[in-house]
Amino acid sequence: MNKNVFLLMFGVATIAASCTMAPKYKRPAAPVPDAWPKGSAYSANQLTTNATAALDLKWRDFFTDEKLRKVIEMALKNNRDLRLAALNVERARAMYGVQRGQLLPAVNATGSGSKQRVPADLSSSGKRQTVERYDANFGVASWEIDFFGYIRSLKDSALESYLATEQSHRSIQILIVSSAANAYLALAADQECLKLSETTLKTQQDVYGLFKRRNELGLIPDLDLYRAQTQVDAARGDMALFTQMVAQDLNALNLLAGSTVPAELLPEELGSVSPVQSVHSGMSSDVLLRRPDVLQAEHLLKAANADIGAARAAFFPRISLTAAIGSASSDLSGLFETGSGAWSYAPRIVMPIFDARTWSAHKAAQAQRQIALTQYEKAIQSAFRDVADALAVHGTVDQQLLAQESLVRALTETHRLSSSRYDKGIDSYLSVLDAQRSLFPARQGLISLRLARLSNEVRLYAVLGGGWDTPSQTASSKSKK
């Protein structure tokens, strides 16, 4: 009899665990075009033979500069945001284990003893007596049999929430990798601008010293001397500005790295940083469905879908069972003797008749699913725009670089010719001054464009989902564990 009871409990648990009232999930259609944008801004986005899909390229292979790799490794090891994300994953995994455990009965071993004196007028024998009872049981207490999938729906919701948290961890790692790389590149660019400012200041100081001697000899007017001084002052201000920017870039890099980056790992200038590997976006926008933030939004949508199943199951009866098997005796020494065996089972059913909260909870679950659906669609649209913007820069930045390089060459030659004409007395110093004022910003602009090109390569890699090394596991494989 006892064996049959526990076999019945096991059979009921197995059947109930396969039931759920959640709507069947179907992935919504992506609210973006199937192909990437086309036009003059994207005309240069042809797939090169050496380009690789971002999702198939590990960040250690994408970044070829060894110093930059070590800085990124520091960030992945020490960054507190990434550490918090990992801890959130551990917490979500544990919460899923708690919810999944409710599908199974909690088996307890209990022991109890009591001793009571009963007065004569309350005793069945009419005499005063002392009653003793000792019990030792092995069983379950208030185990809910999940016939209508209430607990299973909550378990599925907890699983999807855990998987969403895991995807959030992936997103943060990608963000840390790209942010550390961009901070490193910005520092390199500002270091190069600082060197340019130092060289310019030294040149202007030499020119001013030469002009001052000529002025003292009466060879040039005071106006030319003051014009030369304006260039020295402007170069001194630029040098102070880039000194400040380099210090701020270093502070930002240290924050991302989680500790002070050693001096030997810092870049000297942008030209010293090895180029990154080429990546392509593919022909279809379906690649966005593999982005961690999009997967996170989809898992949250699945969780909201499972919550609807729990809200529906709340309208149906809830059945629980308490059962125990053990021994009982009026004497502690006879607790485990032959004939002291005892068993009990007590099923309980609760049938909801009227509870306004269940209807409100059901409406809230449906509304939450619509919210999750909207957030999922917005995540895809935002991802599409991120990639489209990066592709637009990718398709035009090389043309900007060619134009800026040509401009720098032209302004350099203009400055040389203006200085030569001034030295020969053919032209005034005003033309030299105009050439100097145009040349320095043009050189700065060239450095900025080179930085923009490298930063956009990093951005394109990140927005396509690159930067995560560990292969993601599907929800189905995890749900089987």
FENFENZI-V935389 format. One record per backbone hydrogen bond with DSSP energy under -1.0 kcal/mol. NH is the residue of the N-H (numbers start at 1). CO is the residue of the C=O. E is the energy in kcal/mol with one decimal. If there is no record, write none. Layout:
NH_CO_E + NH_CO_E
//
This chain:
5_1_-1.9 + 6_2_-1.8 + 7_3_-2.2 + 8_4_-2.4 + 9_5_-2.2 + 10_6_-2.2 + 11_7_-2.3 + 12_8_-2.6 + 13_9_-2.2 + 14_10_-2.0 + 15_11_-2.2 + 16_12_-2.7 + 17_13_-1.9 + 18_15_-1.1 + 19_16_-1.6 + 42_39_-1.2 + 45_42_-1.8 + 46_44_-1.7 + 51_48_-1.2 + 52_278_-1.7 + 56_53_-1.1 + 57_54_-1.5 + 62_58_-2.1 + 63_59_-2.5 + 69_65_-2.1 + 70_66_-1.8 + 71_67_-1.9 + 72_68_-2.4 + 73_69_-2.3 + 74_70_-1.9 + 75_71_-2.0 + 76_72_-2.6 + 77_73_-1.5 + 78_74_-2.6 + 79_75_-2.4 + 83_79_-1.7 + 84_80_-2.6 + 85_81_-2.0 + 86_82_-2.1 + 87_83_-2.0 + 88_84_-2.2 + 89_85_-1.7 + 90_86_-1.9 + 91_87_-2.3 + 92_88_-2.5 + 93_89_-2.5 + 94_90_-2.0 + 95_91_-2.5 + 96_92_-2.1 + 97_93_-1.8 + 98_94_-2.0 + 99_95_-2.2 + 100_96_-2.7 + 101_97_-1.8 + 103_100_-1.6 + 104_101_-1.1 + 108_139_-3.0 + 110_137_-2.4 + 112_135_-2.4 + 114_133_-2.6 + 116_131_-3.3 + 118_129_-3.4 + 122_119_-1.1 + 123_119_-1.1 + 129_118_-2.1 + 131_116_-3.9 + 133_114_-2.4 + 134_329_-2.9 + 135_112_-2.8 + 136_327_-2.4 + 137_110_-2.7 + 138_325_-2.2 + 139_108_-2.3 + 140_323_-2.3 + 143_321_-2.7 + 145_319_-2.8 + 147_145_-2.1 + 153_149_-2.4 + 154_150_-1.7 + 155_151_-2.4 + 156_152_-2.6 + 157_153_-2.3 + 158_154_-2.3 + 159_155_-2.2 + 160_156_-2.4 + 161_157_-2.2 + 162_158_-2.1 + 163_159_-2.6 + 164_160_-2.4 + 165_161_-2.1 + 166_162_-2.0 + 167_163_-2.1 + 168_164_-2.1 + 169_165_-1.9 + 170_166_-1.8 + 171_167_-2.5 + 172_168_-2.4 + 173_169_-2.1 + 174_170_-2.4 + 175_171_-2.4 + 176_172_-2.8 + 177_173_-2.7 + 178_174_-2.5 + 179_175_-2.8 + 180_176_-2.6 + 181_177_-2.0 + 182_178_-2.6 + 183_179_-2.6 + 184_180_-2.1 + 185_181_-2.5 + 186_182_-2.6 + 187_183_-2.2 + 188_184_-2.1 + 189_185_-2.5 + 190_186_-2.5 + 191_187_-2.3 + 192_188_-1.9 + 193_189_-2.3 + 194_190_-2.4 + 195_191_-2.2 + 196_192_-2.2 + 197_193_-2.4 + 198_194_-2.5 + 199_195_-2.6 + 200_196_-2.6 + 201_197_-2.8 + 202_198_-2.4 + 203_199_-2.3 + 204_200_-2.7 + 205_201_-2.7 + 206_202_-2.2 + 207_203_-2.4 + 208_204_-2.7 + 209_205_-2.4 + 210_206_-2.2 + 211_207_-2.8 + 212_208_-2.5 + 213_209_-1.8 + 214_210_-2.0 + 215_211_-2.6 + 216_212_-2.2 + 217_213_-1.4 + 218_215_-1.1 + 219_214_-2.9 + 225_221_-1.2 + 226_222_-2.5 + 227_223_-2.1 + 228_224_-2.0 + 229_225_-1.8 + 230_226_-1.8 + 231_227_-1.2 + 232_228_-1.5 + 233_229_-2.5 + 234_230_-2.3 + 235_231_-2.3 + 236_232_-2.3 + 237_233_-2.2 + 238_234_-2.2 + 239_235_-2.1 + 240_236_-1.9 + 241_237_-2.2 + 242_238_-2.5 + 243_239_-1.9 + 244_240_-2.0 + 245_241_-2.2 + 246_242_-2.3 + 247_243_-1.8 + 248_244_-2.3 + 249_245_-2.7 + 250_246_-2.2 + 251_247_-1.9 + 252_248_-2.3 + 253_249_-2.3 + 254_250_-2.4 + 255_251_-2.0 + 256_252_-2.1 + 257_253_-2.5 + 258_254_-1.1 + 265_262_-1.6 + 266_263_-1.2 + 272_269_-1.1 + 273_270_-1.3 + 277_62_-2.4 + 280_52_-1.6 + 285_34_-3.2 + 288_285_-2.0 + 289_286_-1.6 + 290_287_-1.5 + 291_288_-1.8 + 295_291_-2.6 + 296_292_-2.6 + 297_293_-2.0 + 298_294_-2.1 + 299_295_-2.4 + 300_296_-2.1 + 301_297_-1.7 + 302_298_-2.3 + 303_299_-2.3 + 304_300_-2.2 + 305_301_-2.0 + 306_302_-2.2 + 307_303_-1.9 + 308_304_-1.2 + 309_305_-1.0 + 310_306_-1.6 + 311_307_-2.2 + 312_308_-2.4 + 313_309_-2.3 + 314_310_-1.1 + 315_312_-1.8 + 316_313_-1.6 + 318_350_-2.2 + 320_348_-3.1 + 321_143_-2.2 + 322_346_-1.0 + 323_140_-1.6 + 324_344_-2.9 + 325_138_-1.7 + 326_342_-3.1 + 327_136_-2.5 + 328_340_-2.6 + 329_134_-2.4 + 334_331_-1.2 + 335_332_-1.3 + 337_334_-1.0 + 340_337_-1.7 + 342_326_-2.7 + 344_324_-2.6 + 346_322_-3.3 + 348_320_-2.9 + 350_318_-2.3 + 358_355_-1.5 + 360_356_-1.8 + 361_357_-2.7 + 362_358_-2.1 + 363_359_-2.2 + 364_360_-2.6 + 365_361_-2.2 + 366_362_-2.0 + 367_363_-2.5 + 368_364_-2.5 + 369_365_-1.7 + 370_366_-1.8 + 371_367_-2.3 + 372_368_-2.7 + 373_369_-2.5 + 374_370_-2.4 + 375_371_-2.5 + 376_372_-2.2 + 377_373_-2.4 + 378_374_-2.5 + 379_375_-2.2 + 380_376_-1.8 + 381_377_-2.3 + 382_378_-2.8 + 383_379_-2.2 + 384_380_-2.5 + 385_381_-2.2 + 386_382_-2.4 + 387_383_-2.3 + 388_384_-2.7 + 389_385_-2.9 + 390_386_-2.1 + 391_387_-2.6 + 392_388_-2.1 + 393_389_-2.1 + 394_390_-2.5 + 395_391_-2.0 + 396_393_-1.0 + 397_393_-2.7 + 400_396_-1.9 + 401_397_-2.4 + 402_398_-2.3 + 403_399_-2.2 + 404_400_-2.6 + 405_401_-2.7 + 406_402_-2.0 + 407_403_-2.1 + 408_404_-2.6 + 409_405_-2.2 + 410_406_-2.3 + 411_407_-2.8 + 412_408_-2.5 + 413_409_-2.1 + 414_410_-2.4 + 415_411_-2.6 + 416_412_-2.1 + 417_413_-2.6 + 418_414_-2.6 + 419_415_-2.4 + 420_416_-2.1 + 421_417_-2.6 + 422_418_-2.3 + 423_419_-2.4 + 424_420_-1.6 + 425_422_-1.2 + 426_421_-2.5 + 427_421_-1.1 + 433_429_-2.5 + 434_430_-2.3 + 435_431_-2.0 + 436_432_-2.4 + 437_433_-2.5 + 438_434_-1.5 + 439_435_-2.1 + 440_436_-1.7 + 442_438_-1.4 + 443_439_-2.1 + 444_440_-2.2 + 445_441_-2.8 + 446_442_-1.8 + 447_443_-1.9 + 448_444_-2.4 + 449_445_-2.2 + 450_446_-2.1 + 451_447_-2.2 + 452_448_-2.6 + 453_449_-2.3 + 454_450_-2.0 + 455_451_-3.1 + 456_452_-2.1 + 457_453_-1.6 + 458_454_-1.9 + 459_455_-2.5 + 460_456_-3.0 + 461_457_-2.0 + 462_458_-2.2 + 463_459_-3.1 + 464_460_-1.2 + 465_462_-1.9 + 466_461_-2.5 + 478_474_-1.6 + 479_475_-2.4 + 481_478_-1.5
//
